[in-house]
């Protein structure tokens, strides 16, 4: 079976991270599955994957959709506009799962798992959520990791301080960064916003799984994006 993933990057890594995580999980579970992953930022996908080739997953530019006949199964991420005119050209039935953004809204039961049809297409709504009426989430971070797995040969003072990962939009970061110096017992591990301070560690870009592993060992997490939020919630350490 082949599934096409249609992913548009709106404004954060989580847009790709969520679909990337799902693709990896499905390929691990279903040996006969192949995924064609269409994305409008291939470089971001390569960064998330650590530039590693993934067996049975092919990456394409999103614009190539127009010249590539679709498979019978499509995952359309985060309510990306569906090109019905293009899909109606084909004489076979298409099952399209339309993923919404992660939600904790109690009214998701009115949307999740509902469907409608448009000629040869059946569109089913999927709402990722930790609520029982939603579609659930997938997290593949490793278990039982410790701070020493990420920083070796540090002293006890370093390990015993409160660790806070910080991955947020630039505007938010500029609002909060001056507060960091007030917390002498805390180390702030900053992603995507370079800064300086005696209790600040500027972090390199991590692959998606390494990032999820890292926030699982932190004591608190300031996050942005779908996948980061889910990872922080599952680790029981959102901030």
C-alpha positions as CSV (number, residue, x, y, z in Angstrom):
1,X,0.0,0.0,0.0
2,X,1.1,3.5,-0.7
3,X,0.2,6.6,1.3
4,X,0.8,10.2,0.1
5,X,1.6,12.7,2.8
6,X,0.9,16.3,1.8
7,X,2.6,18.7,4.3
8,X,2.7,22.5,4.3
9,X,5.1,24.3,6.7
10,X,3.2,27.2,8.2
11,X,5.5,28.7,10.8
12,X,7.2,26.0,12.8
13,X,9.1,22.8,12.9
14,X,6.1,21.0,14.4
15,X,4.2,21.1,11.2
16,X,6.8,18.8,9.6
17,X,7.7,17.1,12.9
18,X,4.2,15.7,13.5
19,X,3.8,14.2,10.0
20,X,7.5,13.0,10.0
21,X,6.9,11.2,13.3
22,X,3.7,9.6,12.0
23,X,5.4,8.4,8.8
24,X,8.2,6.8,10.7
25,X,5.8,5.1,13.1
26,X,3.6,3.7,10.3
27,X,6.6,2.4,8.4
28,X,7.8,0.6,11.5
29,X,4.4,-1.0,12.1
30,X,3.4,-1.9,8.6
31,X,6.2,-3.7,6.6
32,X,4.4,-3.5,3.2
33,X,3.7,0.2,3.4
34,X,5.4,2.9,1.2
35,X,5.1,6.6,1.8
36,X,5.5,9.4,-0.7
37,X,6.2,12.5,1.4
38,X,5.4,15.8,-0.3
39,X,6.6,18.9,1.6
40,X,7.3,22.5,0.7
41,X,10.5,22.6,2.7
42,X,12.7,19.5,1.8
43,X,15.7,21.0,3.7
44,X,13.7,21.0,6.9
45,X,12.7,17.4,6.4
46,X,16.4,16.5,6.0
47,X,17.3,18.3,9.2
48,X,14.6,16.5,11.1
49,X,15.8,13.2,9.8
50,X,19.5,13.9,10.4
51,X,20.0,13.6,6.6
52,X,19.4,9.9,6.9
53,X,17.7,8.0,4.2
54,X,14.5,6.3,5.4
55,X,13.6,3.0,3.9
56,X,10.4,3.0,1.8
57,X,9.9,6.8,2.2
58,X,10.5,9.0,-0.8
59,X,10.6,12.8,-0.4
60,X,9.2,15.2,-3.0
61,X,8.6,18.9,-3.4
62,X,5.0,19.8,-2.6
63,X,4.6,21.5,-6.0
64,X,5.2,18.1,-7.7
65,X,1.7,17.0,-6.6
66,X,0.3,18.6,-9.8
67,X,2.4,16.3,-12.0
68,X,2.2,13.1,-9.9
69,X,-1.0,11.0,-10.0
70,X,-2.1,10.5,-6.4
71,X,-2.3,7.3,-4.5
72,X,-5.6,5.9,-3.3
73,X,-4.7,7.0,0.2
74,X,-3.7,10.6,1.1
75,X,-2.9,12.2,4.5
76,X,-3.4,15.9,4.2
77,X,-1.9,17.8,7.2
78,X,-3.2,20.7,9.1
79,X,-6.2,21.5,7.0
80,X,-4.1,22.3,4.0
81,X,-6.5,23.3,1.2
82,X,-7.5,20.3,-0.8
83,X,-7.3,20.6,-4.6
84,X,-10.5,18.9,-5.5
85,X,-10.4,19.8,-9.1
86,X,-7.1,17.9,-9.5
87,X,-8.2,14.8,-7.5
88,X,-11.6,14.6,-9.4
89,X,-9.7,13.9,-12.6
90,X,-8.9,10.3,-11.6
91,X,-11.3,7.4,-12.0
92,X,-10.5,5.6,-8.8
93,X,-11.7,6.2,-5.2
94,X,-9.5,8.2,-2.9
95,X,-9.5,8.0,0.9
96,X,-8.2,11.3,2.2
97,X,-7.5,11.8,5.9
98,X,-7.6,15.5,6.7
99,X,-5.5,16.2,9.9
100,X,-6.3,19.2,11.9
101,X,-4.0,20.9,14.4
102,X,-3.5,19.3,17.9
103,X,-6.3,20.3,20.1
104,X,-7.5,19.9,23.7
105,X,-10.9,21.5,23.0
106,X,-13.7,19.4,24.5
107,X,-15.8,20.0,21.4
108,X,-13.4,18.0,19.1
109,X,-15.9,15.1,19.3
110,X,-18.0,17.1,16.9
111,X,-15.2,17.1,14.3
112,X,-12.9,14.1,14.8
113,X,-13.7,11.0,12.7
114,X,-16.6,12.7,10.8
115,X,-16.5,12.5,7.0
116,X,-18.0,13.7,3.8
117,X,-17.7,12.7,0.1
118,X,-16.9,14.7,-3.0
119,X,-17.3,12.6,-6.1
120,X,-14.5,10.0,-6.0
121,X,-13.0,11.3,-2.7
122,X,-14.0,10.4,0.9
123,X,-12.6,13.0,3.3
124,X,-12.3,12.0,7.0
125,X,-11.4,14.5,9.7
126,X,-8.7,13.6,12.2
127,X,-8.0,15.7,15.2
128,X,-4.8,14.7,17.2
129,X,-5.5,15.1,20.9
130,X,-4.8,13.6,24.3
131,X,-8.6,13.7,25.0
132,X,-10.5,10.5,24.8
133,X,-12.7,11.9,22.0
134,X,-9.7,12.8,19.8
135,X,-7.3,10.8,17.6
136,X,-4.4,10.4,20.0
137,X,-0.8,11.2,19.4
138,X,2.4,9.3,18.7
139,X,5.7,9.9,20.6
140,X,8.7,7.8,19.9
141,X,11.3,9.2,22.3
142,X,13.5,6.8,24.2
143,X,12.7,5.9,27.8
144,X,14.8,6.1,31.0
145,X,17.3,8.6,29.7
146,X,19.1,11.0,32.1
147,X,20.8,14.3,31.9
148,X,24.2,12.7,31.6
149,X,23.1,11.1,28.3
150,X,23.2,14.6,26.8
151,X,26.0,16.3,28.7
152,X,28.9,14.2,29.9
153,X,31.7,15.0,32.3
154,X,30.0,17.9,34.0
155,X,30.0,18.5,37.8
156,X,27.1,17.7,40.1
157,X,26.1,21.4,40.3
158,X,25.4,21.4,36.6
159,X,23.3,18.2,36.8
160,X,21.4,19.2,40.0
161,X,20.2,22.5,38.6
162,X,16.7,22.9,37.1
163,X,16.9,22.3,33.4
164,X,14.5,24.3,31.2
165,X,14.5,23.8,27.4
166,X,13.4,26.9,25.5
167,X,12.1,26.7,21.9
168,X,9.8,29.5,21.1
169,X,9.1,32.3,18.6
170,X,11.6,35.1,18.5
171,X,9.0,37.6,19.7
172,X,8.2,35.5,22.8
173,X,11.9,34.9,23.4
174,X,12.7,38.6,23.4
175,X,10.0,39.1,26.0
176,X,11.2,36.4,28.4
177,X,15.0,36.3,28.0
178,X,15.8,39.0,30.5
179,X,14.0,37.0,33.2
180,X,16.5,34.1,32.9
181,X,19.2,35.8,35.0
182,X,16.8,35.9,38.0
183,X,16.9,32.1,38.3
184,X,20.4,31.2,39.6
185,X,19.4,27.6,40.2
186,X,18.3,27.1,36.6
187,X,20.0,26.4,33.3
188,X,18.1,27.5,30.2
189,X,18.9,25.4,27.1
190,X,18.0,27.7,24.2
191,X,17.0,26.5,20.7
192,X,16.8,28.6,17.6
193,X,17.5,31.9,19.4
194,X,21.2,32.6,20.1
195,X,21.8,34.6,23.2
196,X,24.3,34.8,26.1
197,X,24.2,34.5,29.9
198,X,25.9,32.7,32.7
199,X,23.0,30.3,33.0
200,X,22.3,29.9,29.3
201,X,23.4,27.1,27.0
202,X,22.8,27.7,23.2
203,X,21.8,24.3,21.7
204,X,22.5,23.0,18.2
205,X,19.7,21.9,16.0
206,X,18.7,18.4,17.1
207,X,17.0,15.7,15.0
208,X,13.3,15.4,15.9
209,X,13.8,12.3,18.0
210,X,16.9,13.7,19.8
211,X,14.9,16.8,20.6
212,X,12.0,14.8,22.1
213,X,14.5,12.8,24.1
214,X,16.0,16.0,25.4
215,X,12.8,17.6,26.6
216,X,11.9,14.4,28.3
217,X,14.9,14.8,30.6
218,X,14.5,18.5,31.2
219,X,12.6,19.6,34.3
220,X,10.5,22.1,32.5
221,X,9.9,23.0,28.8
222,X,9.0,26.2,27.0
223,X,7.8,25.0,23.6
224,X,6.2,25.9,20.4
225,X,4.7,23.8,17.6
226,X,2.6,20.7,17.5
227,X,5.2,18.0,18.1
228,X,7.1,19.9,20.8
229,X,3.9,20.6,22.7
230,X,2.8,17.0,22.5
231,X,6.3,15.8,23.6
232,X,6.2,18.2,26.6
233,X,2.7,17.2,27.6
234,X,3.5,13.5,27.4
235,X,6.7,14.0,29.5
236,X,4.4,15.7,32.0
237,X,6.8,18.7,32.0
238,X,5.2,21.5,30.0
239,X,5.9,25.0,31.3
